[in-house]
Amino acid sequence: GGLVREKLWDLLTNEPGVIMEEGFPNATGREQSIQGMRTSEFCLHPAGDTPTSCRLFDAIQSLCIPVIVSDNIELPFEGMVDYTEFSVFVAVGDALKPSWLVNHLQRFSKQQKDMFRQNMAQ
């Protein structure tokens, strides 16, 4: 998981329109992270070392569309929550192609993004 996160960081850091920030696990870092999510359309959620993290829930609470980068992820409450109604799922191989992820996300219309946010709010 950590390798994918590192590679995505390297690919996306200099992409126009993409904001990548490092956070620290303290109150200030968490607040900065949440503020960033509230002002973003999409929030990257690469698979990590654990099945889930608070980052996914913070994104949902902020109505920031989760972009789940994983080939095989188990999400919490999958039996009750249909994540496809408000999240974008991307295969690791695709996400690691230069410019692929940004181009893919730019193809979503304003209507599609609004629908994701409405579904998240529900």
Sequence and secondary structure as in RCSB ss.txt:
>XXXX:A:sequence
GGLVREKLWDLLTNEPGVIMEEGFPNATGREQSIQGMRTSEFCLHPAGDTPTSCRLFDAIQSLCIPVIVSDNIEL
PFEGMVDYTEFSVFVAVGDALKPSWLVNHLQRFSKQQKDMFRQNMAQ
>XXXX:A:secstr
 HHHHHHHHHHHTTSTT       SSHHHHHHHHHHHHT SEEEEE  SSS  HHHHHHHHTT EEEEE SS   
TTTTT  GGGT EEE HHHHTSTTHHHHHHHTS HHHHHHHHHHHH 
